[in-house]
Amino acid sequence: MSIEKGRDITISVLKFNPRSKVSKPHFVDFHLEETPGMTLFIALMKIRETMDADLSFDFVCRAGICGSCGMVVNGKPTLACRTLIANYPTGKLQLMPMPAFELIKDLSVNTGKWMDAMSKRVESWVHTNEVHDITKLEEKIDPDIADQTFELDRCIECGICVASCGTALMRPNFVGPVGLNRVARFEVDPHDNRTAEDFYELIGDDDGIFGCMSLMACEDHCPKHLPLQNKIAYLRRKLVSLR
């Protein structure tokens, strides 16, 4: 019995090592055979194992949970592990590292450094003066409020919303959709005692909530389909009265 051969695909990767004095940005084409159900992650692993051991890209979970494998595919930021090669009829994929983040090498960027700075900037922790007794049950909250908090907590900090954001690419200090989502998460949490005035001090400027151009590419590309449009609009309406 003959085995049907998969189609030939071409993956063009931007390679560049900013720490090398001789390295220059350039594209390298890799030709390989598509296999059933092949994801971009699988294709990249095959390339690194059989064609170019020097190729750098990030991955951990391979299941769309960790957010490590974000990259730009044919001009759109996405997760490599959730990108099916079959969804590209031409069989040609051009890969670039996500913008707005520090480039490590090739397709690998330092999202962790950016996310850490963002987290500190929006003070991403519950602010309260209460002293909690860990031997007792937490105070109950309304199930609908809990659902809203958990919904926003699904963010995996992959950075795709930042790489998609026109404002973030023009304003290096913009807190980004992920930062605004983080503020919205604590604004709705009844355990956090901060007021609208407190949140205004954090994001009430053009590098915060008022810098968003409302193009909403962040929501269009979010792999977790978070309600970024609604939450950003809600924060803007609430904080604009304080200007």
C-alpha positions in Angstrom: 0.0 0.0 0.0 1.4 3.4 -1.0 1.6 6.2 1.4 0.4 9.6 0.1 3.1 12.2 0.1 2.3 15.5 1.9 2.6 18.8 0.1 5.9 20.7 0.1 5.9 23.8 2.3 8.4 26.6 2.7 9.0 28.3 6.0 11.0 31.5 5.8 12.6 32.5 9.1 14.2 35.8 10.0 17.5 35.0 11.6 19.5 37.5 13.6 21.6 37.4 16.8 21.8 41.0 18.2 24.6 39.9 20.5 26.9 39.0 17.6 29.0 41.7 15.9 28.9 39.9 12.6 25.2 38.8 12.5 22.9 40.7 10.2 19.1 40.2 9.9 18.3 37.9 7.0 15.7 35.4 5.9 16.5 31.7 5.5 14.1 29.4 3.6 13.5 25.9 4.9 11.7 23.3 2.7 9.9 20.4 4.2 7.0 18.0 3.8 3.8 18.7 5.6 2.5 15.9 7.7 -1.2 15.4 8.8 -2.1 17.8 11.6 1.3 19.5 11.5 1.5 22.7 13.6 4.0 25.4 13.1 5.6 24.3 16.4 6.1 20.7 15.0 7.5 22.2 11.8 10.0 24.3 13.7 11.1 21.4 15.8 11.7 19.4 12.7 13.8 22.2 11.2 15.9 22.6 14.3 16.4 18.8 14.6 17.2 18.1 11.0 18.2 21.3 9.2 19.4 24.1 11.5 20.3 23.3 15.1 21.1 27.0 15.7 17.5 28.2 15.1 16.1 29.9 18.3 12.5 30.0 19.3 10.6 29.5 22.5 8.3 26.8 23.7 7.2 25.1 27.0 3.7 23.6 27.1 3.0 23.0 23.4 -0.8 23.4 24.3 -1.5 27.1 24.1 -1.3 27.6 27.8 2.2 29.0 28.6 2.2 31.6 25.8 5.9 31.1 25.1 5.8 30.4 21.4 4.4 33.7 20.2 5.7 34.9 16.8 4.6 36.8 13.8 3.4 34.6 11.0 2.7 36.2 7.6 2.4 39.5 9.4 0.1 38.4 12.2 1.1 37.5 15.8 0.1 34.1 16.9 1.1 31.0 18.9 3.2 28.5 17.0 1.7 25.6 18.8 -1.8 26.5 17.8 -1.1 27.4 14.2 -2.0 24.7 11.7 0.1 24.6 8.6 -3.1 23.4 6.8 -4.6 26.8 7.3 -2.1 28.3 4.9 -3.2 27.3 1.4 -0.1 28.5 -0.4 2.2 26.4 1.9 4.4 29.5 2.4 4.9 30.9 5.9 7.2 33.9 6.8 8.2 34.0 10.4 9.4 37.0 12.4 9.9 37.8 16.1 7.2 39.8 17.8 7.9 43.5 17.9 7.8 45.7 21.1 9.9 43.2 23.0 13.6 42.8 23.4 15.0 40.4 20.8 17.1 37.5 22.2 17.8 35.7 18.9 15.9 34.8 15.7 12.3 34.2 16.9 13.0 34.4 20.6 12.0 37.6 22.5 12.1 38.5 26.1 8.4 38.9 27.0 9.2 38.2 30.7 11.2 41.4 31.1 8.4 43.5 29.6 5.7 41.7 31.6 7.6 42.2 34.9 8.0 45.9 34.3 4.3 46.2 33.4 3.2 44.2 36.5 5.1 46.6 38.8 3.9 49.6 36.9 0.2 48.8 37.5 0.9 47.4 40.9 -0.4 44.0 40.0 -1.4 42.7 43.5 -4.4 43.0 45.8 -4.2 46.3 47.8 -5.9 45.9 51.2 -5.3 46.9 54.8 -7.1 43.8 56.1 -5.0 41.2 58.0 -6.1 37.8 56.8 -6.1 34.7 58.9 -5.1 31.8 56.6 -6.6 29.3 59.1 -10.1 30.6 58.2 -12.1 30.5 54.9 -11.9 33.5 52.6 -14.8 35.9 52.6 -17.4 34.9 50.1 -18.0 37.0 47.0 -20.8 37.1 44.5 -20.4 34.3 41.9 -20.9 36.7 39.0 -18.0 38.9 40.3 -15.8 35.9 40.8 -16.5 34.8 37.2 -15.5 38.2 35.9 -12.3 38.1 37.8 -11.5 34.5 36.7 -12.3 35.5 33.1 -9.6 38.2 33.1 -7.2 36.0 34.9 -7.1 33.7 31.9 -4.5 35.9 30.3 -1.3 33.9 29.7 0.9 37.0 29.1 2.0 35.7 25.7 2.5 39.2 24.4 0.5 38.7 21.3 -1.9 41.6 22.2 1.1 43.9 22.6 2.7 42.8 19.3 -0.7 43.5 17.6 -1.2 46.9 19.2 -0.5 50.0 17.0 -0.2 52.2 20.0 2.4 49.9 21.7 4.5 50.0 18.5 4.5 53.8 18.4 4.7 54.4 22.2 7.4 52.3 23.9 6.0 53.3 27.3 2.4 52.3 26.6 1.1 49.9 29.2 -0.4 47.8 26.5 -3.6 45.8 26.4 -2.3 43.2 28.8 -1.6 46.0 31.3 -5.1 47.5 30.9 -6.5 44.0 31.3 -4.6 43.6 34.5 -6.0 46.8 35.9 -9.5 45.7 34.9 -9.0 42.5 36.8 -8.1 44.2 40.0 -10.8 46.9 39.5 -13.5 44.3 39.6 -12.0 42.3 42.5 -13.8 43.1 45.7 -10.7 42.1 47.7 -8.8 45.2 46.3 -9.6 48.4 48.1 -8.2 50.8 45.4 -10.5 53.5 44.1 -11.0 54.9 40.6 -8.7 57.8 41.6 -6.0 55.3 42.5 -6.2 53.5 39.1 -6.3 56.9 37.4 -2.9 57.7 38.9 -1.6 54.4 37.3 -3.0 54.6 33.8 -4.8 57.9 33.4 -2.6 59.3 30.6 -1.6 58.8 27.0 0.7 55.9 27.9 -2.3 54.3 29.7 -6.0 54.1 29.0 -6.2 57.3 27.0 -3.5 56.2 24.6 -5.4 53.3 23.2 -6.5 54.0 19.6 -9.3 51.4 19.8 -8.2 49.5 16.7 -8.8 46.4 18.8 -6.2 44.2 17.1 -5.4 43.0 20.6 -8.8 41.3 20.9 -8.7 40.1 17.3 -5.5 38.2 17.9 -5.8 37.2 21.6 -5.5 33.3 21.7 -7.7 33.2 24.8 -10.4 35.5 23.3 -10.4 37.8 26.3 -13.0 40.6 26.3 -10.4 43.3 25.9 -12.7 45.6 23.9 -15.3 45.8 26.6 -12.9 46.1 29.5 -10.8 48.9 27.9 -14.0 50.8 26.9 -15.3 50.3 30.5 -12.1 51.7 32.1 -12.0 54.6 29.7 -15.6 55.6 30.5 -14.9 55.3 34.2 -11.7 57.2 34.3 -12.4 60.0 31.7 -14.6 61.8 34.3 -11.6 62.2 36.5 -9.5 64.1 33.9 
